[in-house]
C-alpha cells in the first residue's frame, strides 16, 4: 500500500489531478451546507425529523448527502442532469438523427453532451418547483415563499446550484481523475455514513443490535456487489487471417450487469411517485381513501409486502427494458462480419446476432434478479427490524453506486500510472 501511494506521489500529473478532484469535491460539499437565502432550514429539519425517513424525500436525501435537509442551494444534486442523460440516451433509439449522431465517435458524443446540458436547465427549473411545492404540501409551510412570483427566486437559485454541481462534475471528468458526476454522487452518499453511525451509538439498545446485524449483511453484500460488477461472459471470436496460418482469436465480453444503476433509478422514480401524489393530495378530503391506500401499501418509509415485491419486479423489468434499448446484437454481429470475424460454429450475420441476443437475455435475467435482491434487502430490514430507512448506513442502490465508482476510479488511476511508467521508459 505504501509503495502504491509512493507511485501516486511520484507522478506529477496524476498528483495534480487527484488534488484538483479532492478540492472540487470539497467545494461541492461546502455548497451542500449553504441554505437558500430567505428560507428557514430549522423548520424543514423539524418537519423531516417528525416524518422519520421523510417518505419519498428520504430517497433523494441519501443521494444528495443532506443537501435537502439543509435546504441547500444544491438541494437537487445532480438529479436533473441524470434525468437529462437518460432521456437523451433513450432518444438516440427513437430519433434517427440522434442515433446517427451517437455513431459519429467523439464529436458526436460531445454534441449529445451539449444537448444534455441544455436539457438539464429546464428540468432543473421544473424539478425545483416540484420540490418546493412538495415540501410545503407535506407540512413544512413557511419554509420558503412558494407564491408567484416570489417562488421564482428560490427556483432560480436551486437551478443555478444544479448547473454549478454539473459544472463541477464535468471539470473533474476533464481535468481531474474519474467520472466527476459519479464522484459527486459518491461523496453525497458516503457523507451520510458518519452521522448515521454516531446516531446509532447514541440510540443504543435494540436499534444498535439491529444496526450491527445490518452492518454484517452490508459487508457481505459489498463483496457480492464487487464480484457482480466485474462479472462478465466472454464470447469467443475468430478473425480470418489474410495471410497463411490460423485466424486471430479474440472475444466480446458481455457484462452480467449491463444496465448498471439505471434500472434502480427508474424503479425508484416510479415507485416513489404514488407517495409524492399522496402528499400533494393530503389537503383534499375527497381523495382520503386513495391517500390512505398509498400510505398503507406504497409508502417508502414503511414498505409493505406489495411495495417490496413491486420494487423488485420493477428493477427486473427495467433491466430488460434498458438493455434492449442500449444493447444491439444486430449491429454488433454486422460489425464482426465486416471485420472478417465469426463465432466458432456459428454462421456470421443473423445467427451470430441470435447467439448474442440469447446470451444477453440470459445474463440480464440473473443480473436483474441480483440487482432486485440488493435493492430490497435494506427494505426487508426496515420492515422486519427496528431500523428505519434513515438508520441504514447505506442503501442497496447506494452500495452499487459506491462499488462502481471505486472500481472505475482504481482502473483510471492504474491506467494513469501505467502511462507514467511508459513515459519514463521512452
N, C-alpha and C positions, 0 to 999 in steps of 0.2 A: 504494500500500500504506500509506504514511504517513497519507494522508487518511482511508483506511478505518479505521485504528486510532484516529485522532483522533475520528471519528464514534462509535466504540465508547466512548471515554472520556467524551464529552460527554453520553452517555445514562446518567443516574444509575441507573435501574432495571436496565438491561442490564449496566452495570458491576458492580453488586452481585450480579447473577445469575451472571456469569462468575467473580467471586471466590469465591462460595459453591461453585460447581461444582468449581473447582480445589482448594479446601480439602477438600471431601468425597472427591474422587479421591485426594488426598494421604493422607487418613485411611485409605482402603481399602488403599493401597499399604503403609502402615506396618503394618497388621494382617497383611498377607501375609508379614511377616518375624517375626511373633511365634509361636514354636513352642508346641505343646500342652504344658502343664505335665506333667512326669514322663516326657517322651519323649526319645529320643536321635536328634536330627536328623543327627548326624555319621554314624551307622550307615546311615541311609536314604540320605544323599548318596553314600556309598561304594558302596552297592548300586546306585543309579541310574547312577553313573559306570561301574560294571562292566558294566552292561547297555546302555551307549550311549544310545540313544533311549528306553530303558526300556519297549520294546514298546508295549502298549496304553496304559500310563500316560503315555507321551510325548504322546499326542493331547490329554489333559486338562491336562498341564503347560503346553502352549503357550497354552491359553485362560485359565489362572489366573495367568500371569506369575510362575512359580516358586513359587507357594504350596505345591504338593505337595512340591517339593524341600526346602523349609524346614520341612515338616510343620507348616504354619501352622494357626492356628485357623480360617482361611477357605480351607482346602485344597480344599474342594468348589467354591469360587467361587459362581457363580450357576447351576450345572448343575441342581440340584433345582427352582429357580424356572422355568427354561426348560422343563424337562420337564413341570412342572405346567401351564404356559401352553399347551404343545402339546396335552396331554391334554384340558384344558378346551375348547380350540378345536375338537378333533375331537368332543368330547362334544356340542357345540352342534348337530352334524349328527345324532347318534344319538338324543338325548333331546329330544322336542318342547318340554318346559318350558324347557330351556336355550336352545333355538333362539328361542322366543318372548321370552325374557329378553334375548337379544342384539339383538333388534329394537326394544327399548324406548329406544334412544338412550343418553344419557349415564348415566342412572340404572341402566339395565340393565347397561351396561359396568362401572360401579362395583361392582355386586353380583357380577359374574363375577370382577372383580379380587379381591374379598374371598374368593371360593371358591378362587382361585389361591393366595392367601397361606396359607390353611388347609391346602391340599393340599401346599404346599411343606414344611410341618413334618414330616409322616410320611415323605415322600420323602427329605428330607434325613437323617432318622434312619436309614432303611434304607440309603441310599447311603453314609453314614459307616461303617456296619458293614461293608458290602461292600468299601470301600477299605482299611479296617484289616486285614481278613482277607486280601485280595488281596496286600497288601504283605508280610504275614508268610508267606503261602504261597509268594510269589515269592522268598524267601530273605533277607528283612530281619528275621528272627526277633529279638525282643528290643527292637525299636524302641519298642514300647508294649505294655502289658498287654492281651491280647485274650481272656483267660479271663473267664468270667462269675463274679461280677458286676462285676469290675474294668473290663471293657470299656465299661460303661455311662457311666463318667465321661468318657473321651475322645469317645465318641459324642455325649454331651450338649454338650460343648464345641464340637465341629465343627458340630453342628446349629445351635447358637447363633450361631456365626460366619457360617453361611449366612444365617440370618434377619437378622443385622446387615448383611450385604452387600446383601440385598434391601431393607432399610430405607433404606440409603444411596442406593440406586438410585432408590427412589420419592421420596425427598426432593429429589434432583437433578431428577427429572422435574417435580415440583410447584413447587419454588422456585428451581431453577437454570435451566440452558439445555440443551436437547437431551433425548434419551431416556436416562435415568440408567442403566438396565440395560445398554444398548448401549455407553455411555461407559465403564462399569467393565470390560466385556469388552475394549473397545478399549485401555484402559490396560494391562490384563494382557498383551495381545498385543505392543504396542509396547515394553513394559518389557523384553522379552527381546532386543530388537534390539541395544542397545549391547554386551551380554555376548557375543552371537553374533559380532558384528563383531570385537571385541577378541580373541576366541579364534581366529578365522581368521587375523588378522595374526600372532598368536603362533605358530600352526602353520606357516604359510608353505608353500613347495613346491607340490606338485600340488594340494593342498587349496585353497590361495589362488587358483590359476588357475581351478579349477572354481567357486570362490565368485564370482569376478569374472564368469564366464560366466553363472552363475545370477542375479547382480545385474542384468545387462543384460536377461536374459529377464524378470525380475520387473518392471523398468521398462516393458517393452513390454506385459506383462500388466496393469500398472497403468492404462495408457492404454486398453487394450481393455476392462477392467472398468468404468472410468468411463463410457465410451460405452455399454457394455452395460447398466449400471444405469439410465441415463437414457433408454434407447431405448424407444419405445412406438409403437403404431399407433393412429391416431385414426379412429374410426367416425363418419361424419357423421350427424347427427340434425337433422331439421327439425321444429320445433314449430309447430302450427297457430296462426295469429294470430286472435284473437277479433274484431278489427275489420277494416277494409279493408286491402288490401295483401298483400304476400307474408309467408310464415311466417318465424319466427325461426330462424336457423341455429345449431347447436351441435355438439358432438361428445362421444364417450365414448372416453377414452384407455385402451387395453389394453396393459399393460406387457409387454415381452419377457421380463423376469424377474419373473413374478407371484408366484413362491414364495419369493423372497429366499434366505435361508440355510437354510431348513428342510430341503430335500432333502439337503443335505450333512450336516446334523446327524443326520438319520435314517440316512443311509448309513454315517456314521462309527460310530454306535451299534451298527448291525447287523453291520458288517464287523469291528469290533474285539471283538465278543462271543466268537467262537471262540478268539481269543488269550487272553482272560480265562479261559475254560474250561480252556485248556491249562495255564495257570499254576496253576489250582486242582487240576488232575489230576497235577501234577508229582511228587507223592509216592505215586501209585498205579501200581505196575508193570504191572498188567493193562491199563491204558489207554495203555501206552507207544506203541503203533502209532498210535493216534488223535492223541496229543500230537505225535509225530514228523511226521505228515501236516500238522497245523495249522501247526507251526513252519516246515515247508518251503514250504507253499503259501499260508498265510493269516497270515503274520507281518507286522505293520505296520512293524517296524524293518528288515525285509529283504523288501520287496514283490516277489512273483513276478509272472509274466505273468498267471496266474489271478487274483491279488489285484487287479492294476491293472484288468483287464477287468471283473471283478465289481464293483469300486468304481464304475467308470464307468456300468455298467448300472443299479446301484442308485440312483445320483444321477438318472439319466434316468427311471427308473420312479417314484421318489418325487416327482419334479417333476410328472408327470401325476397321481399319486395326490393330492397335496396340493391342487393347483389344482382337481381335480374335486370336492374337498370344500368349498373356500372360494369358488370362482367359480360362481355360479348364474345361467346365462343366462336361464332361465325367469322368475326373479324380476326380473331387470333388464329383460327385454322387457315384463313386466307393468307395471313402474313407468313405463317410457317410454310405453306405451299409455295409462295413466291420466292422464299429464300432457299428452296430446294430441300426442305425438311419433311419428315414424316414420323409418326409414332410407329415403332416396330409392330408389325402385324395388323396395322390399321391403314385403310386407304386414305390418302390426302383428301381434303375438301370436306364434304358433308359428314362422312363417318368420323373424321377427326373432331369436328365440331360436336357431334353427338357424344363422343367419349369425354370431351372436356366438360360439356354440359352435365352429363351424368355424374362425373366426379365432383363437380362444383355443387350440385344439388345434394349429394350425399354428405359432403363436408359441411354444407350450410345447415343441414338437419342437426348434426351433432354440435356445430358451433353455436347455432341459435338456442339449442337446449342448454348448453353451458352458460351462455350469456343470460338466459332467463333465470337459471338457478342462482347465479351470482347476484342478480338484481333483486331476487325475492328473499334471499337469506336474511338480510337485515330486517325486512318487513316481518319475517317469522319471529325474530327476536322481540320486536316491538309488540307483536300480537300475543305471544305466549309468555313473555317475561315482564319484568317491572320497568324495563327501559322504554323511553320514548324515542322517537326518531332523532330528536335533538341531542340525546345522550350517547348516540353511537359515535365511535371515534372516526369512522369513515363509512360511507355507503358503498354498496356493490358497484354502482356506476363510477363513484369516485375512485375506487380501488383500481378499476380497469384503466381510468384516465392516468392515474399516478404511475402504474406499471408501464403503460405505453410510452409516457413522456420520459421516464427514467431510462428505459431501454433505448429509445431513439437518441436521447442525449449521450448515452455511453457510446453508441455507434458513431455519432458525429465527432465526438472527442477523439475516439480511436482513429478515425479517418484523418483528422487533422494532425494527430501525432505521427501517423504513417507518412503523410505528405511532408511533414517537417523533417523526419529522418531521411526521406528520399532526397530532399533538397540538400541536406548535408553531404550525402554521398556523391551528388552530382556537382 
